[in-house]
């Protein structure tokens, strides 16, 4: 695994653990607050991971056709 994946995974794990153990400590809906924090951290991590992995090997690459290339030699443009 690469370093960014490990660092971001640790960050979202800390956010989820914070939400599970600390957030909502004095609330009567503690279970709901814990579920909200953990679910939010998991969804954000999954979204980030999909965005990160889609940039490693893109499915669509730019294609340049010879007829689309123009040459500018200073005096005039040749297409």
N, C-alpha and C positions, 0 to 999 in steps of 0.2 A: 504494500500500500504506500501511497505517496504521503508526504508530510502534511499537505493541506487537508487531506481526508482525515488523518489522525487528529490534527489540531481541532478541526471543526467538530468532529465526532465527540471529542472530549469536552468541548465547550457546550454542546447541546446536552450531553450527559450531565454536566454540572447544572445546567438550567433545569433539567427534568428532576434531578435530585433535590435541588433547592425547592422546587414546587412541591415535591412529594413530602419533604420533611419539615420545611419551614413555613411556606405560604399557607395561609388559612388556619394558622395555629389557634387563633381565638374566635374563629367563626363557627357558627352552628352547622354550616354547610361545608365542613372541612373535606369530606369525600369528593364533593363536586369541584372544589377549588383544586384539589390534588389532581383529579382527572383532567381538568382544564389545562393545568400547567404541563403535565406529562404529554397529553395529546398535542398541545401546541408545539412543544419542543420536538416531538417526533415528526409532526407534519412539516415544520420548518426545516428540519434536518433532511427529510426525504426530498423536499423541493430543492434544497441546495445541492444535494447529491445528484439529482437528475440533471440540474442545470450544469453542474461541474462535469459530469460524465459525458453529457452531450457535446461538450466542447473539445473533448479529447480526440474523438474520431467522428467528425461531422459526416452526416449522410449525404448532404448536398454540398458540392464543391463548385466554385465559380468556373465557368467554361468561357474561354476566349476564342472566338472564331476569327479567321484571317480577314474576313470581309469587314469586321468591326474595328480593325486596327488602323489608325491614322498616324502618319509620320509627319512631324513638324521639323523641317530642316532649317528654320529661321526665316527663310524668304517666303515660302508658301507651304501649305498643308497638302499632303498627298494621301488620298484615301483609296 
